[in-house]
Amino acid sequence: MRSLILIAGLSLAACAAPATISTSTLAAADAATSLLVGEQVTQVITSRAPEQDGMDPLETLTLRHGDGRTLVFQHANHTPHDVMAQAAGGPLAQIMGLFGEERPTLYYKVDGGQGAPFLCGAEGPAGLGAWRGADGVTHIVGLRQAIQFETRPDGQTEALPYSPDQVCARLRFTGG
């Protein structure tokens, strides 16, 4: 009976879309980051191929603290507003203080973490902005809420101003 269950499980796993996993150790690049998260955090990015043609891949970002606590986020690339937020020089870049043509990546928190959040208080961040500069420094910004958009009377969509109070962490890491 156990062997039948094992065979069935392996068969189902073989049918699942293959995943690419990238693991890196991020070392605190400044004193503020070290005070917030310690000397290092492990970053795991898992990317699954889309299950249907024309769909975006499913990318999951996991941040693991040295004491085992984890936060899990999913790449926000599924709605037009998510794509607009990540445009070069767009709302997320501005929130992160990147005023050039940088294209940071937006992630939203999902279930699956372990332990209490180690960023942004007891609730943890609702989202993260992440960007790796040419100098190799990874910038991560914790967001207390999603970036909001509105449609103007002329039909154009634009991001609402994002309050600096809604940024709950500004981290800088080397490595990766």
Phi and psi in degrees as GROMACS dihedral restraints (atoms count N, CA, C in turn):
[ dihedral_restraints ]
;  ai    aj    ak    al  type     phi  dphi    fc
    3     4     5     6     1   -62.8    20    10
    4     5     6     7     1   -39.2    20    10
    6     7     8     9     1   -65.8    20    10
    7     8     9    10     1   -34.3    20    10
    9    10    11    12     1   -64.2    20    10
   10    11    12    13     1   -42.2    20    10
   12    13    14    15     1   -65.2    20    10
   13    14    15    16     1   -42.1    20    10
   15    16    17    18     1   -63.2    20    10
   16    17    18    19     1   -43.4    20    10
   18    19    20    21     1   -64.4    20    10
   19    20    21    22     1   -42.6    20    10
   21    22    23    24     1   -63.0    20    10
   22    23    24    25     1   -41.9    20    10
   24    25    26    27     1   -64.0    20    10
   25    26    27    28     1   -43.1    20    10
   27    28    29    30     1   -65.8    20    10
   28    29    30    31     1   -37.1    20    10
   30    31    32    33     1   -64.2    20    10
   31    32    33    34     1   -43.7    20    10
   33    34    35    36     1   -65.1    20    10
   34    35    36    37     1   -39.9    20    10
   36    37    38    39     1   -64.1    20    10
   37    38    39    40     1   -36.0    20    10
   39    40    41    42     1   -66.5    20    10
   40    41    42    43     1   -27.9    20    10
   42    43    44    45     1   -80.5    20    10
   43    44    45    46     1   -21.0    20    10
   45    46    47    48     1   -68.1    20    10
   46    47    48    49     1   152.8    20    10
   48    49    50    51     1   -63.6    20    10
   49    50    51    52     1   138.2    20    10
   51    52    53    54     1   -66.4    20    10
   52    53    54    55     1   148.2    20    10
   54    55    56    57     1  -116.1    20    10
   55    56    57    58     1   145.4    20    10
   57    58    59    60     1  -106.0    20    10
   58    59    60    61     1   128.2    20    10
   60    61    62    63     1  -119.5    20    10
   61    62    63    64     1   128.8    20    10
   63    64    65    66     1  -122.8    20    10
   64    65    66    67     1   122.5    20    10
   66    67    68    69     1  -117.2    20    10
   67    68    69    70     1   135.8    20    10
   69    70    71    72     1  -145.3    20    10
   70    71    72    73     1   153.7    20    10
   72    73    74    75     1  -102.1    20    10
   73    74    75    76     1   123.3    20    10
   75    76    77    78     1  -102.6    20    10
   76    77    78    79     1   121.6    20    10
   78    79    80    81     1   -98.6    20    10
   79    80    81    82     1   138.4    20    10
   81    82    83    84     1   -57.6    20    10
   82    83    84    85     1   130.8    20    10
   84    85    86    87     1   -96.5    20    10
   85    86    87    88     1    -9.1    20    10
   87    88    89    90     1  -151.0    20    10
   88    89    90    91     1   169.5    20    10
   90    91    92    93     1   -65.8    20    10
   91    92    93    94     1   -37.5    20    10
   93    94    95    96     1   -62.3    20    10
   94    95    96    97     1   -43.5    20    10
   96    97    98    99     1   -64.3    20    10
   97    98    99   100     1   -42.6    20    10
   99   100   101   102     1   -61.1    20    10
  100   101   102   103     1   -40.0    20    10
  102   103   104   105     1   -66.6    20    10
  103   104   105   106     1   -36.4    20    10
  105   106   107   108     1   -76.5    20    10
  106   107   108   109     1   -42.9    20    10
  108   109   110   111     1  -126.0    20    10
  109   110   111   112     1    -0.9    20    10
  111   112   113   114     1    93.1    20    10
  112   113   114   115     1  -169.9    20    10
  114   115   116   117     1   -74.5    20    10
  115   116   117   118     1   -29.0    20    10
  117   118   119   120     1  -153.8    20    10
  118   119   120   121     1   157.0    20    10
  120   121   122   123     1  -135.0    20    10
  121   122   123   124     1   142.5    20    10
  123   124   125   126     1   -95.3    20    10
  124   125   126   127     1   131.6    20    10
  126   127   128   129     1  -111.6    20    10
  127   128   129   130     1   127.2    20    10
  129   130   131   132     1  -122.1    20    10
  130   131   132   133     1   122.1    20    10
  132   133   134   135     1  -113.1    20    10
  133   134   135   136     1   121.0    20    10
  135   136   137   138     1  -112.6    20    10
  136   137   138   139     1   126.0    20    10
  138   139   140   141     1  -121.4    20    10
  139   140   141   142     1   123.7    20    10
  141   142   143   144     1  -106.9    20    10
  142   143   144   145     1   138.3    20    10
  144   145   146   147     1   -62.6    20    10
  145   146   147   148     1   148.9    20    10
  147   148   149   150     1   -64.3    20    10
  148   149   150   151     1   146.2    20    10
  150   151   152   153     1   -79.5    20    10
  151   152   153   154     1   -19.7    20    10
  153   154   155   156     1  -130.6    20    10
  154   155   156   157     1   148.3    20    10
  156   157   158   159     1   -60.3    20    10
  157   158   159   160     1   142.1    20    10
  159   160   161   162     1    86.5    20    10
  160   161   162   163     1    -5.7    20    10
  162   163   164   165     1   -92.4    20    10
  163   164   165   166     1   152.9    20    10
  165   166   167   168     1   -77.3    20    10
  166   167   168   169     1   151.2    20    10
  168   169   170   171     1   -66.2    20    10
  169   170   171   172     1   155.4    20    10
  171   172   173   174     1   -95.1    20    10
  172   173   174   175     1   115.3    20    10
  174   175   176   177     1  -115.9    20    10
  175   176   177   178     1   128.5    20    10
  177   178   179   180     1  -116.8    20    10
  178   179   180   181     1   132.1    20    10
  180   181   182   183     1  -110.9    20    10
  181   182   183   184     1   124.0    20    10
  183   184   185   186     1  -116.9    20    10
  184   185   186   187     1   128.5    20    10
  186   187   188   189     1  -108.0    20    10
  187   188   189   190     1   125.3    20    10
  189   190   191   192     1  -116.7    20    10
  190   191   192   193     1   120.4    20    10
  192   193   194   195     1   -74.8    20    10
  193   194   195   196     1   158.5    20    10
  195   196   197   198     1   -58.8    20    10
  196   197   198   199     1   -25.6    20    10
  198   199   200   201     1   -90.5    20    10
  199   200   201   202     1     6.5    20    10
  201   202   203   204     1   100.3    20    10
  202   203   204   205     1   -13.5    20    10
  204   205   206   207     1   -67.0    20    10
  205   206   207   208     1   144.1    20    10
  207   208   209   210     1  -132.6    20    10
  208   209   210   211     1   151.2    20    10
  210   211   212   213     1  -123.6    20    10
  211   212   213   214     1   137.5    20    10
  213   214   215   216     1  -122.7    20    10
  214   215   216   217     1   133.4    20    10
  216   217   218   219     1  -133.7    20    10
  217   218   219   220     1   156.1    20    10
  219   220   221   222     1  -122.6    20    10
  220   221   222   223     1   137.4    20    10
  222   223   224   225     1   -57.2    20    10
  223   224   225   226     1   129.2    20    10
  225   226   227   228     1   -89.3    20    10
  226   227   228   229     1    83.9    20    10
  228   229   230   231     1  -131.8    20    10
  229   230   231   232     1    28.5    20    10
  231   232   233   234     1  -110.8    20    10
  232   233   234   235     1   -10.4    20    10
  234   235   236   237     1  -126.7    20    10
  235   236   237   238     1   157.7    20    10
  237   238   239   240     1   -58.6    20    10
  238   239   240   241     1   -36.2    20    10
  240   241   242   243     1   -66.3    20    10
  241   242   243   244     1   -38.6    20    10
  243   244   245   246     1   -61.3    20    10
  244   245   246   247     1   -42.8    20    10
  246   247   248   249     1   -66.4    20    10
  247   248   249   250     1   -41.5    20    10
  249   250   251   252     1   -63.2    20    10
  250   251   252   253     1   -39.1    20    10
  252   253   254   255     1   -62.2    20    10
  253   254   255   256     1   -29.8    20    10
  255   256   257   258     1   -97.6    20    10
  256   257   258   259     1     9.2    20    10
  258   259   260   261     1   -62.5    20    10
  259   260   261   262     1   155.6    20    10
  261   262   263   264     1   -57.3    20    10
  262   263   264   265     1   124.0    20    10
  264   265   266   267     1    69.0    20    10
  265   266   267   268     1    11.7    20    10
  267   268   269   270     1   -78.8    20    10
  268   269   270   271     1  -166.2    20    10
  270   271   272   273     1   -56.5    20    10
  271   272   273   274     1   -44.4    20    10
  273   274   275   276     1   -66.1    20    10
  274   275   276   277     1   -42.1    20    10
  276   277   278   279     1   -60.1    20    10
  277   278   279   280     1   -40.3    20    10
  279   280   281   282     1   -67.1    20    10
  280   281   282   283     1   -42.7    20    10
  282   283   284   285     1   -59.5    20    10
  283   284   285   286     1   -37.9    20    10
  285   286   287   288     1   -80.7    20    10
  286   287   288   289     1    -4.2    20    10
  288   289   290   291     1    80.0    20    10
  289   290   291   292     1    23.1    20    10
  291   292   293   294     1  -104.7    20    10
  292   293   294   295     1    95.5    20    10
  294   295   296   297     1   -99.1    20    10
  295   296   297   298     1    21.2    20    10
  297   298   299   300     1  -101.8    20    10
  298   299   300   301     1  -137.2    20    10
  300   301   302   303     1  -105.7    20    10
  301   302   303   304     1    25.6    20    10
  303   304   305   306     1   -67.5    20    10
  304   305   306   307     1   148.9    20    10
  306   307   308   309     1  -120.8    20    10
  307   308   309   310     1    82.9    20    10
  309   310   311   312     1   -69.9    20    10
  310   311   312   313     1   163.1    20    10
  312   313   314   315     1  -104.1    20    10
  313   314   315   316     1   135.7    20    10
  315   316   317   318     1  -101.5    20    10
  316   317   318   319     1   132.2    20    10
  318   319   320   321     1  -126.5    20    10
  319   320   321   322     1   142.3    20    10
  321   322   323   324     1  -110.5    20    10
  322   323   324   325     1   143.8    20    10
  324   325   326   327     1   -64.7    20    10
  325   326   327   328     1   138.9    20    10
  327   328   329   330     1  -129.9    20    10
  328   329   330   331     1   164.3    20    10
  330   331   332   333     1   -67.2    20    10
  331   332   333   334     1   157.2    20    10
  333   334   335   336     1   128.0    20    10
  334   335   336   337     1    -6.3    20    10
  336   337   338   339     1   -75.2    20    10
  337   338   339   340     1   168.3    20    10
  339   340   341   342     1  -123.3    20    10
  340   341   342   343     1   139.5    20    10
  342   343   344   345     1    74.0    20    10
  343   344   345   346     1  -179.6    20    10
  345   346   347   348     1   -70.8    20    10
  346   347   348   349     1   146.6    20    10
  348   349   350   351     1   -58.3    20    10
  349   350   351   352     1   145.1    20    10
  351   352   353   354     1  -107.5    20    10
  352   353   354   355     1     7.6    20    10
  354   355   356   357     1  -130.0    20    10
  355   356   357   358     1   144.6    20    10
  357   358   359   360     1    63.6    20    10
  358   359   360   361     1    35.5    20    10
  360   361   362   363     1    76.6    20    10
  361   362   363   364     1  -166.3    20    10
  363   364   365   366     1   -64.9    20    10
  364   365   366   367     1   -28.3    20    10
  366   367   368   369     1   -82.1    20    10
  367   368   369   370     1   -24.6    20    10
  369   370   371   372     1    75.4    20    10
  370   371   372   373     1   171.5    20    10
  372   373   374   375     1   -77.1    20    10
  373   374   375   376     1   148.3    20    10
  375   376   377   378     1   -79.3    20    10
  376   377   378   379     1   -24.3    20    10
  378   379   380   381     1  -159.6    20    10
  379   380   381   382     1   170.5    20    10
  381   382   383   384     1  -134.3    20    10
  382   383   384   385     1   146.0    20    10
  384   385   386   387     1  -109.9    20    10
  385   386   387   388     1   133.5    20    10
  387   388   389   390     1  -132.7    20    10
  388   389   390   391     1   139.9    20    10
  390   391   392   393     1  -155.5    20    10
  391   392   393   394     1   136.4    20    10
  393   394   395   396     1  -109.5    20    10
  394   395   396   397     1   121.2    20    10
  396   397   398   399     1   -79.9    20    10
  397   398   399   400     1   169.4    20    10
  399   400   401   402     1   -63.0    20    10
  400   401   402   403     1   -23.9    20    10
  402   403   404   405     1   -81.0    20    10
  403   404   405   406     1     0.6    20    10
  405   406   407   408     1    86.6    20    10
  406   407   408   409     1    -0.2    20    10
  408   409   410   411     1   -83.9    20    10
  409   410   411   412     1   129.0    20    10
  411   412   413   414     1   -94.4    20    10
  412   413   414   415     1   125.0    20    10
  414   415   416   417     1  -104.1    20    10
  415   416   417   418     1   130.1    20    10
  417   418   419   420     1  -129.1    20    10
  418   419   420   421     1   129.9    20    10
  420   421   422   423     1  -120.3    20    10
  421   422   423   424     1   127.1    20    10
  423   424   425   426     1   -85.8    20    10
  424   425   426   427     1   133.4    20    10
  426   427   428   429     1  -115.7    20    10
  427   428   429   430     1   131.4    20    10
  429   430   431   432     1   -77.3    20    10
  430   431   432   433     1   -21.5    20    10
  432   433   434   435     1  -149.1    20    10
  433   434   435   436     1   164.3    20    10
  435   436   437   438     1   -70.3    20    10
  436   437   438   439     1   156.5    20    10
  438   439   440   441     1   -74.2    20    10
  439   440   441   442     1   128.0    20    10
  441   442   443   444     1   -98.8    20    10
  442   443   444   445     1   147.9    20    10
  444   445   446   447     1  -126.1    20    10
  445   446   447   448     1   157.6    20    10
  447   448   449   450     1  -141.0    20    10
  448   449   450   451     1   155.7    20    10
  450   451   452   453     1   -99.8    20    10
  451   452   453   454     1   123.2    20    10
  453   454   455   456     1   -73.9    20    10
  454   455   456   457     1   164.6    20    10
  456   457   458   459     1   -57.3    20    10
  457   458   459   460     1   -26.5    20    10
  459   460   461   462     1   -83.8    20    10
  460   461   462   463     1     3.8    20    10
  462   463   464   465     1    92.9    20    10
  463   464   465   466     1    -8.6    20    10
  465   466   467   468     1   -78.4    20    10
  466   467   468   469     1   144.1    20    10
  468   469   470   471     1  -102.4    20    10
  469   470   471   472     1   135.5    20    10
  471   472   473   474     1  -142.8    20    10
  472   473   474   475     1   156.5    20    10
  474   475   476   477     1   -76.4    20    10
  475   476   477   478     1   141.2    20    10
  477   478   479   480     1   -74.7    20    10
  478   479   480   481     1   153.2    20    10
  480   481   482   483     1   -57.2    20    10
  481   482   483   484     1   139.5    20    10
  483   484   485   486     1  -104.2    20    10
  484   485   486   487     1   121.3    20    10
  486   487   488   489     1   -69.5    20    10
  487   488   489   490     1   135.1    20    10
  489   490   491   492     1   -58.4    20    10
  490   491   492   493     1   -24.5    20    10
  492   493   494   495     1   -65.9    20    10
  493   494   495   496     1   -19.7    20    10
  495   496   497   498     1   -87.7    20    10
  496   497   498   499     1    -3.6    20    10
  498   499   500   501     1   -90.7    20    10
  499   500   501   502     1   116.7    20    10
  501   502   503   504     1  -104.4    20    10
  502   503   504   505     1    -6.6    20    10
  504   505   506   507     1  -161.1    20    10
  505   506   507   508     1   140.0    20    10
  507   508   509   510     1  -128.8    20    10
  508   509   510   511     1   109.0    20    10
  510   511   512   513     1  -116.5    20    10
  511   512   513   514     1   147.8    20    10
  513   514   515   516     1  -132.6    20    10
  514   515   516   517     1   129.2    20    10
  516   517   518   519     1  -129.6    20    10
  517   518   519   520     1   150.2    20    10
  519   520   521   522     1  -109.0    20    10
  520   521   522   523     1   166.2    20    10
  522   523   524   525     1    91.9    20    10
  523   524   525   526     1  -176.2    20    10
